[in-house]
Amino acid sequence: MTTDEVLDLFRDSGALLEGHFILSSGLRSPIFLQKAKVFMHPQKAEKLCRALAEKLRAEGYGNVSQIVSPAVGGIIPGYETARHMGVPAIYTERVEGRFQLRRGFEIKPGEKVLVVEDIVSTGLSIRECIECLREIGADVVAAACLIDRSGGEADIGVPLVSLTRYKVPAYPADALPPELAAIPAIKPGSRGLQ
């Protein structure tokens, strides 16, 4: 899929928002990608994740035993990508601020896994998920996302395969451009949910 095709699915779903948004990283942005509005349409999620699975295979990452996602945002794309790759999908959850495997999910030491996330801005959730997986002995061969809004700048410690890169400006709260500072900020993301 091209960047335009991916963004058109977001636009068609009312998921490409403009305004003043507080991202889960704490940075501020004039663009927010409300992926939940896309994921509520199974056929759109299926199309995006099928394309991501194809790209992962094409880049040599098809030989894994499981896909692991950071909750909450990564659960749907992780599941749907795993379905197209023919492997199980599990996820990590925050417990007292740190990701952990729960619900009876297991990974054996040395097991090759992929981490799949929805959208990457700074890569914090993926890095924290990878840290959790490495602590239990998993071999995290790569990570993937639908949209890399860092434009390839996020360092997550393993190769990052994105369906598309869409560089979106993001600013610290104390360094906003005047046009963004003039708009009230809203926080539509999920980080901080218990």
C-alpha positions as CSV (number, residue, x, y, z in Angstrom):
1,M,0.0,0.0,0.0
2,T,1.2,3.5,-0.7
3,T,1.2,6.3,1.9
4,D,-1.8,7.9,0.1
5,E,-3.8,4.7,0.2
6,V,-3.1,4.3,4.0
7,L,-3.9,7.9,4.8
8,D,-7.1,7.7,2.6
9,L,-8.3,4.8,4.8
10,F,-7.8,7.1,7.8
11,R,-9.5,10.1,6.1
12,D,-12.4,7.9,5.0
13,S,-12.9,6.8,8.6
14,G,-12.7,10.3,10.0
15,A,-9.5,9.3,11.8
16,L,-7.1,11.9,10.5
17,L,-7.7,14.8,12.8
18,E,-6.4,18.4,12.8
19,G,-6.2,20.6,15.9
20,H,-3.9,20.7,18.9
21,F,-3.3,17.2,20.4
22,I,-1.4,15.9,23.4
23,L,0.2,12.7,22.2
24,S,0.8,9.7,24.5
25,S,4.5,10.7,24.5
26,G,3.6,14.1,26.0
27,L,4.6,15.9,22.8
28,R,2.1,18.2,21.0
29,S,1.0,17.9,17.4
30,P,-1.4,19.6,14.9
31,I,-2.3,16.1,13.5
32,F,-3.7,13.1,15.4
33,L,-4.3,9.7,13.9
34,Q,-7.3,8.2,15.7
35,K,-6.7,4.6,14.7
36,A,-9.7,3.4,16.7
37,K,-11.9,5.0,14.1
38,V,-10.2,2.8,11.4
39,F,-10.1,-0.3,13.6
40,M,-13.9,-0.2,14.2
41,H,-14.2,-1.3,10.5
42,P,-12.9,-4.8,10.3
43,Q,-12.5,-4.7,6.5
44,K,-10.2,-1.6,6.8
45,A,-8.1,-3.1,9.6
46,E,-7.9,-6.3,7.6
47,K,-6.6,-4.5,4.5
48,L,-4.0,-2.5,6.5
49,C,-2.7,-5.5,8.4
50,R,-2.7,-7.9,5.4
51,A,-0.4,-5.3,3.7
52,L,1.8,-5.1,6.8
53,A,2.1,-8.9,7.0
54,E,3.1,-9.0,3.3
55,K,5.7,-6.4,3.8
56,L,7.1,-8.2,6.9
57,R,7.4,-11.4,4.8
58,A,9.0,-9.5,1.9
59,E,11.6,-8.0,4.3
60,G,12.5,-11.4,5.7
61,Y,10.6,-11.4,9.0
62,G,8.0,-14.1,8.2
63,N,9.7,-16.8,10.3
64,V,8.5,-16.0,13.8
65,S,6.4,-18.0,16.3
66,Q,4.3,-15.2,17.8
67,I,3.4,-11.6,17.4
68,V,3.4,-9.5,20.6
69,S,1.8,-6.1,20.9
70,P,1.8,-3.4,23.6
71,A,-1.7,-2.9,25.0
72,V,-4.0,-1.1,24.3
73,G,-3.3,0.3,20.8
74,G,-1.3,-2.6,19.4
75,I,-3.8,-5.3,20.2
76,I,-6.0,-5.1,17.1
77,P,-3.2,-4.6,14.5
78,G,-1.1,-7.3,16.3
79,Y,-4.0,-9.8,16.1
80,E,-4.9,-9.0,12.6
81,T,-1.3,-9.1,11.3
82,A,-0.7,-12.4,13.2
83,R,-3.8,-13.8,11.5
84,H,-2.3,-13.0,8.1
85,M,1.0,-14.5,9.1
86,G,-0.5,-17.7,10.6
87,V,0.9,-17.3,14.1
88,P,-0.6,-16.6,17.5
89,A,-1.0,-13.0,18.8
90,I,-0.5,-12.0,22.4
91,Y,0.0,-8.7,24.2
92,T,1.8,-7.1,27.1
93,E,-0.1,-4.9,29.6
94,R,1.1,-2.2,32.0
95,V,1.3,-3.4,35.6
96,E,2.5,-0.6,38.0
97,G,3.9,1.3,35.0
98,R,5.8,-1.6,33.4
99,F,4.8,-4.0,30.6
100,Q,4.2,-7.6,31.6
101,L,2.8,-10.7,29.9
102,R,-0.4,-11.7,31.7
103,R,-3.5,-13.9,31.0
104,G,-1.4,-17.0,30.8
105,F,0.5,-15.8,27.7
106,E,4.0,-17.4,27.5
107,I,7.2,-17.0,25.4
108,K,10.0,-19.6,25.7
109,P,13.6,-18.4,26.0
110,G,15.1,-17.9,22.6
111,E,11.7,-17.8,20.8
112,K,11.7,-15.5,17.8
113,V,8.9,-12.9,18.0
114,L,7.8,-9.7,16.3
115,V,6.4,-6.7,18.1
116,V,3.5,-5.1,16.3
117,E,2.2,-1.6,17.2
118,D,-0.4,0.7,15.7
119,I,1.4,4.0,15.3
120,V,4.9,5.0,16.3
121,S,5.7,8.5,17.3
122,T,8.8,8.2,19.7
123,G,8.8,4.4,19.9
124,L,8.5,4.4,23.7
125,S,5.8,1.7,23.9
126,I,7.7,-0.6,21.5
127,R,10.9,-0.1,23.5
128,E,9.2,-0.9,26.7
129,C,7.5,-3.9,25.2
130,I,10.8,-5.1,23.8
131,E,12.5,-4.7,27.2
132,C,9.8,-6.8,28.8
133,L,10.2,-9.5,26.2
134,R,14.0,-9.6,26.4
135,E,13.8,-9.9,30.2
136,I,12.0,-13.2,29.7
137,G,14.4,-14.3,27.1
138,A,12.5,-13.7,23.8
139,D,14.5,-13.0,20.6
140,V,12.8,-9.9,19.3
141,V,13.8,-10.0,15.6
142,A,12.0,-6.8,14.6
143,A,9.1,-4.5,15.2
144,A,6.4,-3.3,12.9
145,C,3.7,-0.6,12.8
146,L,1.1,0.7,10.4
147,I,2.3,4.3,10.5
148,D,5.7,5.6,11.5
149,R,4.9,9.2,12.3
150,S,8.5,9.8,13.3
151,G,9.5,9.5,9.6
152,G,12.1,6.8,10.5
153,E,13.7,8.8,13.4
154,A,12.4,6.7,16.3
155,D,15.1,4.4,17.6
156,I,13.6,1.3,19.1
157,G,16.6,-0.9,19.3
158,V,15.5,-3.4,16.6
159,P,14.6,-3.0,12.9
160,L,11.3,-1.2,12.4
161,V,9.1,-2.1,9.5
162,S,6.3,0.4,8.8
163,L,3.5,0.1,6.3
164,T,4.1,3.8,5.7
165,R,6.1,6.7,7.0
166,Y,4.2,9.9,7.6
167,K,6.3,12.6,9.2
168,V,4.1,14.7,11.4
169,P,5.4,17.6,13.4
170,A,5.5,17.2,17.2
171,Y,6.7,19.7,19.7
172,P,7.5,19.9,23.4
173,A,4.7,21.8,25.3
174,D,7.1,24.7,26.0
175,A,8.1,25.1,22.4
176,L,4.8,25.3,20.5
177,P,4.5,27.4,17.3
178,P,2.1,30.3,17.8
179,E,-0.6,28.9,15.6
180,L,-0.7,25.7,17.7
181,A,-0.4,27.5,21.0
182,A,-3.6,29.5,20.1
183,I,-5.7,26.3,20.0
184,P,-6.9,24.5,23.2
185,A,-5.1,21.1,23.5
186,I,-6.9,17.8,23.8
187,K,-5.6,14.4,24.8
188,P,-7.3,11.7,22.7
189,G,-4.8,8.8,23.3
190,S,-4.9,5.8,25.6
191,R,-1.7,6.0,27.6
192,G,-2.5,6.3,31.3
193,L,-5.5,4.0,31.2
194,Q,-5.6,1.5,34.0
